[in-house]
Amino acid sequence: MNQPASLFIQVGFDLVCPWCMIGKRHLETALAQLAQARPDVAVTVEWRSSPLFPTLPPAGIPYRKFSLARLGSAEAVALRQAQVCAAAREAGITLEPGRIEVLPNTVLAHCLIRYAREAGGDAGASALIDRLFEAYFLRGEDLGDPRVLHAAAIACDMPMPPAMAQDLAWLPALHGPDMPLTGSGLGVPRFVINGAPPIAGARPPRALLEAMLRALARASPASPPPPGIAITAR
């Protein structure tokens, strides 16, 4: 008897990367298209935490100062922001970069995502990722602030100790045997479909769909995926 068709997709991401927010939206569009074309395919998407700046101080650093230092001029910053905002609009997202004051250390936020997966399952983790993307890129909230993270978790109906709103030290460590800290130096977003070479960048839905169909055409049933943060579509 033939095994059912399946795809296992790993996505490296960080919460302060606008291309990751755009890439997530594109991936979800591609998955919806795949479900229409191949309703027989079971898809698991694992979100792999890849903090870009894990050594930043807990309070973060000024976002505008960082952007100027990285791009060299106010003009270059404005040009880059316009490019990103245009790409986001094509995905149905309206970014508000002018509201961002802090470039945060996102390790604590990624620990919260790991807790969301452990406490609320795959759908809860994905919902929290969306909530944190929106908090940062639409409202300019500081993702290094435990109060912001606690409020996001409550908004996603996660079980959170009410007395712990200002201290999330109880969260599970991000760096563990089942969810290693993949760390800085790796580009995000990146998509690995059934173990194929990574696809880098916020690719449009059509490109992701074509990559999924190619993986299916290779007709090699995916081995059971390792544990991780996942959303499942069928």
CORDATA-V775082 format. One record per helix or strand. SS is the DSSP state (H for helix, E for strand). FROM is the first residue (numbers start at 0). TO is the last residue. If there is no record, write none. Layout:
SS:FROM:TO / SS:FROM:TO
This chain:
E:5:12 / H:17:36 / E:41:48 / E:60:61 / H:62:70 / H:73:89 / H:96:98 / E:101:102 / H:106:136 / H:145:154 / H:161:163 / E:175:175 / E:178:178 / E:189:192 / E:198:199 / H:204:216 / E:228:232
